[in-house]
């Protein structure tokens, strides 16, 4: 197998495994199922990733890294003030959830299954979240001192953003069935809630 074929096969395994993990969860997904869905033998899955845990962790860490890097790229824009950065964080997080609606439940289940994963992820990100938090916290203190933002902590703000966004996607599977919503109405509702959540967050920041 040449280099391009190997990369294509590895990519195919990752894509199929991600979908199965999202649909079924870690425990209910086997490397046999992954291999069958890809159209290869199980030995090939083990050749690239050795174990199901390694395969899952590759996907799990990649999702976190993509999200944080996306946020950091936005924070590099010099004309963003503190409030705009928080708005960017909220919208970016919500868009990530729209693209991966099953991700919150998978993350919660995985962190419950292996709490140590959060430390492994932080190490692989090379302390980027801490750097972001340090910069944002310094800006937050300036905003509070100037009277432009109420006296809250950065943890308060992050918790508010994550709670509002994640709660919606956690309840969506039940709500969409109960209300008999189709894909179009779900997307319309999500985009509406994205803007409403942002209004709540910005309102929370006002002194």
C-alpha positions as CSV (number, residue, x, y, z in Angstrom):
1,X,0.0,0.0,0.0
2,X,1.5,3.4,-1.0
3,X,1.7,6.5,1.2
4,X,-1.5,8.1,-0.3
5,X,-3.5,4.9,0.0
6,X,-2.4,4.6,3.6
7,X,-3.4,8.1,4.4
8,X,-6.8,7.6,2.7
9,X,-7.4,4.4,4.6
10,X,-6.5,6.0,7.9
11,X,-8.7,8.9,7.2
12,X,-11.6,6.6,6.2
13,X,-11.2,4.6,9.4
14,X,-11.3,7.8,11.5
15,X,-14.3,9.2,9.7
16,X,-16.3,6.0,10.1
17,X,-15.2,5.4,13.7
18,X,-16.2,9.0,14.6
19,X,-19.7,8.5,13.2
20,X,-20.2,5.1,15.0
21,X,-18.8,6.5,18.3
22,X,-21.2,9.4,18.0
23,X,-24.2,7.2,17.2
24,X,-23.5,4.2,19.5
25,X,-21.0,5.5,22.1
26,X,-17.7,4.0,23.0
27,X,-18.8,0.7,24.6
28,X,-21.3,-0.2,22.0
29,X,-18.9,0.3,19.1
30,X,-16.4,-2.5,18.1
31,X,-13.4,-2.4,15.8
32,X,-15.2,-5.2,13.9
33,X,-18.1,-2.9,13.2
34,X,-15.7,-0.1,12.2
35,X,-13.8,-2.4,9.8
36,X,-17.1,-3.6,8.3
37,X,-18.4,-0.1,7.7
38,X,-15.1,1.0,6.2
39,X,-14.8,-2.1,4.0
40,X,-11.6,-3.4,5.3
41,X,-10.5,-6.2,7.7
42,X,-10.2,-5.7,11.4
43,X,-6.5,-6.3,11.3
44,X,-6.1,-3.1,9.3
45,X,-7.9,-1.0,12.0
46,X,-5.5,-2.4,14.6
47,X,-2.5,-1.8,12.2
48,X,-3.2,1.9,12.2
49,X,-4.5,2.5,15.8
50,X,-3.6,-0.7,17.7
51,X,-6.6,-0.5,20.1
52,X,-10.1,0.9,20.1
53,X,-9.0,3.2,23.0
54,X,-6.2,4.7,20.8
55,X,-8.7,5.2,17.9
56,X,-11.2,6.9,20.2
57,X,-8.7,9.1,21.9
58,X,-7.3,10.2,18.5
59,X,-10.8,11.4,17.5
60,X,-11.7,12.8,21.0
61,X,-8.5,14.9,21.2
62,X,-8.8,16.1,17.6
63,X,-12.3,17.5,18.3
64,X,-11.0,19.4,21.3
65,X,-7.9,20.7,19.4
66,X,-9.9,21.8,16.4
67,X,-12.3,23.7,18.6
68,X,-9.6,25.5,20.7
69,X,-7.5,26.3,17.7
70,X,-10.5,27.8,16.0
71,X,-11.1,30.0,19.0
72,X,-7.5,31.0,19.2
73,X,-7.4,32.0,15.6
74,X,-10.3,34.3,16.2
75,X,-8.6,35.8,19.3
76,X,-5.6,36.8,17.1
77,X,-7.7,39.4,15.4
78,X,-6.4,42.6,16.9
79,X,-9.7,44.7,16.6
80,X,-11.7,42.3,18.8
81,X,-12.5,43.9,22.2
82,X,-13.3,41.7,25.2
83,X,-17.0,41.5,24.6
84,X,-16.5,40.6,20.9
85,X,-14.2,37.8,22.0
86,X,-16.8,36.4,24.3
87,X,-19.4,36.7,21.5
88,X,-17.0,34.9,19.2
89,X,-16.4,32.2,21.7
90,X,-20.2,31.6,22.2
91,X,-21.0,31.6,18.4
92,X,-18.0,29.3,17.6
93,X,-18.9,26.9,20.3
94,X,-22.5,26.8,19.2
95,X,-21.5,26.3,15.5
96,X,-19.3,23.4,16.6
97,X,-22.3,21.8,18.3
98,X,-24.4,22.3,15.2
99,X,-21.8,20.5,13.2
100,X,-21.5,17.8,15.9
101,X,-24.8,17.7,17.8
102,X,-24.1,14.4,19.5
103,X,-20.7,15.6,20.8
104,X,-21.9,16.9,24.2
105,X,-23.3,13.5,25.2
106,X,-20.2,11.7,23.9
107,X,-17.9,14.0,25.8
108,X,-19.8,13.7,29.0
109,X,-19.9,9.9,28.8
110,X,-16.2,9.7,28.0
111,X,-15.1,12.0,30.8
112,X,-17.3,10.0,33.1
113,X,-15.7,6.8,31.8
114,X,-12.1,8.1,31.9
115,X,-11.8,11.4,33.8
116,X,-8.1,11.4,33.2
117,X,-8.7,12.2,29.6
118,X,-9.1,15.9,30.3
119,X,-5.5,16.0,31.6
120,X,-4.2,14.1,28.5
121,X,-6.0,16.5,26.2
122,X,-4.6,19.6,28.1
123,X,-1.1,18.2,27.7
124,X,-1.5,17.6,24.0
125,X,-2.8,21.1,23.5
126,X,0.5,22.5,24.9
127,X,-1.3,24.6,27.6
128,X,-3.2,26.7,25.0
129,X,-6.3,26.9,27.1
130,X,-4.3,28.3,30.0
131,X,-2.7,30.9,27.7
132,X,-6.2,32.0,26.5
133,X,-7.6,32.1,30.0
134,X,-4.7,34.3,31.2
135,X,-5.1,36.8,28.4
136,X,-8.9,36.9,28.7
137,X,-8.7,37.3,32.5
138,X,-6.4,40.2,32.2
139,X,-8.7,41.9,29.7
140,X,-11.7,41.1,31.9
141,X,-10.1,42.8,34.9
142,X,-9.5,45.9,32.8
143,X,-13.2,45.9,31.6
144,X,-14.4,45.5,35.2
145,X,-12.2,48.4,36.4
146,X,-13.4,50.6,33.6
147,X,-17.1,49.8,34.4
148,X,-17.8,48.2,31.1
149,X,-18.4,44.7,32.5
150,X,-20.0,43.6,35.8
151,X,-17.8,42.1,38.5
152,X,-17.8,38.4,37.5
153,X,-15.0,35.8,37.1
154,X,-13.9,34.3,33.8
155,X,-15.1,30.9,35.1
156,X,-18.6,32.4,35.6
157,X,-18.6,33.6,32.0
158,X,-17.3,30.3,30.5
159,X,-19.8,28.3,32.6
160,X,-22.7,30.5,31.4
161,X,-21.7,30.1,27.7
162,X,-21.2,26.3,27.9
163,X,-24.3,25.7,30.0
164,X,-26.6,27.6,27.7
165,X,-25.2,26.0,24.5
166,X,-24.7,22.5,25.7
167,X,-28.1,22.2,27.5
168,X,-30.0,22.9,24.3
169,X,-28.2,20.1,22.4
170,X,-28.5,17.7,25.3
171,X,-32.3,18.1,25.2
172,X,-32.7,18.2,21.4
173,X,-33.0,14.5,20.7
174,X,-36.1,14.3,23.0
175,X,-37.5,17.7,22.1
176,X,-37.3,17.2,18.4
177,X,-39.2,13.9,18.6
178,X,-41.8,15.2,21.0
179,X,-42.5,18.2,18.8
180,X,-42.2,16.2,15.6
181,X,-39.6,18.6,14.1
182,X,-38.0,17.9,10.8
183,X,-34.4,18.8,9.9
184,X,-35.3,22.2,8.5
185,X,-37.3,23.3,11.6
186,X,-34.5,22.0,13.9
187,X,-31.9,24.0,12.0
188,X,-34.1,27.1,12.1
189,X,-34.7,26.7,15.8
190,X,-31.0,26.2,16.5
191,X,-30.0,29.3,14.6
192,X,-32.6,31.3,16.5
193,X,-31.4,29.9,19.9
194,X,-27.8,30.7,18.9
195,X,-28.7,34.4,18.7
196,X,-30.9,34.3,21.8
197,X,-28.1,32.6,23.8
198,X,-25.7,35.3,22.7
199,X,-28.2,38.0,23.8
200,X,-28.4,36.4,27.2
201,X,-24.6,36.1,27.5
202,X,-24.0,39.7,26.5
203,X,-26.8,40.8,28.9
204,X,-25.1,38.9,31.7
205,X,-21.9,40.9,31.1
206,X,-23.5,44.3,31.3
207,X,-22.8,46.2,34.6
